[in-house]
Amino acid sequence: MGRHRVVIIGSGFGGLFTTRALSRSDVDITVIARTGHHLFQPLLYQVATGILSEGEIAPATREILRDQRNARVLLGLVEDIDTDARVVHWRNHNRLEETPYDTLVVAAGAGQSYFGNDHFATFAPGMKTIDDALELRARIFGAFELAELEQDPDRVRELLTFVVVGAGPTGVEMAGQIRELASKTLRGEFRSIDPAQARVLLLDGAPLPLPVFGRKLGKRTQLALEGLGVEVRTSTLVTDMDAESVTVRDAEGTIERIPSVCKVWAAGVQGSPLGRVLAERTGAQLDRAGRVQVGPDLTVPDHPEIFVIGDLMSVEGVPGVAQGAIQSARFVAALVDARLKGAEPAASHFTYTDRGSMATIARFKAVVSVGRVKMTGFPAWLAWCFLHLLYIVGFKQQVITLVHWFISFLSRARSERTTTNQQMVARLALERLGEGSSGKLVTGEE
Ligand SMILES: Cc1cc2nc3c(=O)[nH]c(=O)nc-3n(C[C@H](O)[C@H](O)[C@H](O)COP(=O)(O)OP(=O)(O)OC[C@H]3O[C@@H](n4cnc5c(N)ncnc54)[C@H](O)[C@@H]3O)c2cc1C
């Protein structure tokens, strides 16, 4: 009999923290993930706006786990799970693989939801992956470049109108950063246009930005954004979109077409397609966002050997945040370890401890909500910097991030402004070429 085999799908917070927490356990771990890196999603917006490079927020998983001898990392896209035979089916491009498991931990996270309007994705990339952030970087800086070439003032306005959809933390952070980029970073660099004339709009269907932070902080965030020059439009829904515009409907039902070339989608979450696969194979239920409803011990019904954690699990009162993934990962690792030792687990039911929420608005401005403590402004921004630095994996990444923050926050310069045509067009070009043109690892879809 070999050692107990734990297969972990995903190398995000859920996958990585489960792997690390099992480092001393008598198990063989196989981590299978569709990207070779561990992505720190909370700082994606800084990659998109030229503050950080992708390597700083996405170190190689293989490097992180180099010294963990009981863990192996494989790059591949999991497509199916045979829950009877206990085998994971996956592929690396056109190479098909099968990996058997005794315990399976599914930490495949969530993607962007366009609320049934998937064609919006063509015009407004989401913010979930390194690819998304680099495409957005190319689109944002590219809009200024195109505007510099234009003679027609209407077309210049269209190119210099940036629309961010969704006023959660990511939308607020993106809008604030694009505004700073336009007003400060790019000042004096163009000859035909004044980048500071750019419009930045932040749209949301809710009455205030950052609904999870409560009314008071939402109001303060709105005022701070407006003080920077961001146009915040709340109670406003996007009804349509094309390459040149966004159409919106406000609370009174007034429809308006906003000419805008560069759009960012930061609204809506949809569980990974692996959630549906698991539901079909095990009879587990999905919630409206496609997340898997798990039992109190985070297993799926009738399958004590299959755990779903992080953004893909649906558990009442647990938000889709890093702490949800980290805490569920540690809980599952402790449970698996206790089972193998035949010991009582420290806890048989998962309980979530809310550690609060935070978001930056702009340089030296942030909002923090931890229990009864509500902070805004500079102290909140310092707390935000400290905590985010703490959770970046890897000392090298932490040091380089700190250096880049100094450059950006003290001089307002951005050190990561490189953009390429491939970043800008590759996603849509691949979609147009179709499945035959690339392996499934690239497209991820049938
Ligand atoms: C832009 C943004 C900003 C955020 N900001 C914050 C914040 O400030 N604070 C906070 O607490 N949380 C924040 N979050 C949420 C937080 O990042 C997530 O809750 C957390 O990453 C969830 O971890 P996870 O492991 O469940 O999923 P993920 O981190 O998404 O990891 C999923 C993993 O599964 C892999 N995968 C997916 N499908 C497959 C497949 N079929 N086969 C193989 N591998 C697969 C992926 O490659 C990835 O490695 C933010 C999220 C985003 C997108």
The ligand as a Gaussian input file, in Angstrom:
#p B3LYP/6-31G(d) Opt

LIG

0 1
 C       -9.420000      41.489000      -8.657000
 C       -9.638000      40.802000      -7.323000
 C       -9.371000      41.487000      -6.152000
 C       -9.560000      40.858000      -4.919000
 N       -9.285000      41.552000      -3.781000
 C       -9.406000      40.938000      -2.591000
 C       -9.045000      41.606000      -1.375000
 O       -8.641000      42.758000      -1.402000
 N       -9.161000      40.913000      -0.211000
 C       -9.601000      39.626000      -0.175000
 O       -9.662000      39.035000       0.907000
 N       -9.967000      38.980000      -1.291000
 C       -9.872000      39.586000      -2.494000
 N      -10.212000      38.931000      -3.632000
 C      -10.762000      37.568000      -3.539000
 C       -9.662000      36.519000      -3.336000
 O       -8.597000      36.743000      -4.230000
 C      -10.285000      35.150000      -3.540000
 O      -11.302000      34.990000      -2.592000
 C       -9.278000      34.024000      -3.416000
 O       -8.260000      34.158000      -4.370000
 C       -9.963000      32.674000      -3.550000
 O       -9.013000      31.661000      -3.501000
 P       -9.308000      30.277000      -4.220000
 O       -8.102000      29.438000      -3.976000
 O      -10.624000      29.771000      -3.842000
 O       -9.413000      30.630000      -5.786000
 P       -8.348000      31.279000      -6.744000
 O       -7.362000      32.106000      -6.017000
 O       -9.142000      31.915000      -7.819000
 O       -7.559000      30.019000      -7.340000
 C       -8.165000      29.115000      -8.212000
 C       -7.095000      28.195000      -8.756000
 O       -7.703000      27.140000      -9.480000
 C       -7.080000      26.983000     -10.742000
 N       -8.083000      26.401000     -11.641000
 C       -9.299000      26.875000     -11.945000
 N       -9.947000      26.033000     -12.758000
 C       -9.112000      24.992000     -12.965000
 C       -9.213000      23.794000     -13.709000
 N      -10.307000      23.463000     -14.388000
 N       -8.148000      22.948000     -13.712000
 C       -7.023000      23.256000     -13.027000
 N       -6.886000      24.369000     -12.291000
 C       -7.926000      25.227000     -12.257000
 C       -6.604000      28.378000     -11.081000
 O       -5.571000      28.349000     -12.037000
 C       -6.125000      28.853000      -9.715000
 O       -4.841000      28.372000      -9.467000
 C      -10.045000      39.537000      -4.876000
 C      -10.321000      38.855000      -6.069000
 C      -10.115000      39.481000      -7.289000
 C      -10.411000      38.735000      -8.570000

